Amino acid sequence: MAQARVARAGAHGLPPVLPRDARILVLGSFPGVASLAAGRYYAHPRNHFWPVMGAILGEPLPAMSYEDRLARLAARGIALWDTIVACDRKGSSDQAIRNAMHAEVSRVQRACPGVVAVAFNGNTAARAAPRWREAGYATVALPVDESRVHSTARREDRGVAGARGMALTRRRRWSWD
């Protein structure tokens, strides 16, 4: 039986990607083992985040270098971070997260004063929504967990569902209507 990879005790997440002129912040939970090893958000080759974001934005993000992907998000006013900045965890499962330290809302407020909405990628990340709402942000839990590695949903379908949630970046009112 293969031994599970272990994120070392007290593992720290990735630095936030906070373009000063961002209007929306996408928050995941905590990077998986592959992302931590690569030092890049959503680095696992089967992770659907980049293909789905590419479908939402109409950009060929999966074909781009990581640096170009981040630049395209920034050009669209999108910041990227995680709700958990440090934790203990065996493997990459959110259910295994222990001793979580949460991202500071004040850091986003200082770095990106134009952010008006926070979109949560996944159920674990969405648990932080009340804290961000209390700070005055519109919040939306994306309708699907776009980063789930073993999803059975087609990427195209997930892109459409995600686009519906991300439409809030183009509206004055932040709703699903």
C-alpha positions, 0 to 999 in steps of 0.5 A: 500500500502506498504511503500518503504524501504528507504536507508537513506540520504547519504547512504554509500556503501560497502567497496571494495574487492581489493586483491593486486594481482587482474587483473580484477575489477568488478564494480556494481552501488550501493548496494541495500537495502538487500546488505546494510542491510547484509553488503555483495555484491549481498545479495538479494536471487534473485540476479543472480550475484553469480550464474552467476559468479559461472557459469563463473568461474566453481565454486559452488559460490552460495553454499559457504559462503560469505567469501568463495565466496570472497576468490574464486574471489580473487584466480581468480584475481578478485576485487569487488566494486561499481562505486558509493560509497555514494548516496541518494536513496529510495529503491534499484532502480538505477534510484532513485540514487541522489547525487552520490559520485563516486569511486576513480580510484586512490584507485584501482591503489594504492591497486591493481596495477596489475588490467588491466581491469574493467568489469561493471555489469549493465548500471548504472555502465557502465556509469563510463567506460570513467573515467576508460578508461582515467585512462588506464584500458581496460573496458567492459560492461558485455553483460547483467545486471547480478544482475537484480533481475527480469530477464527473462533470464535463469541463464545458458544463462546469464552465457555463455554471461557473460563468453564471457565478462569475457574471457578478464581476460585470454587474452592479447588483451581485446576484444570480439573476 
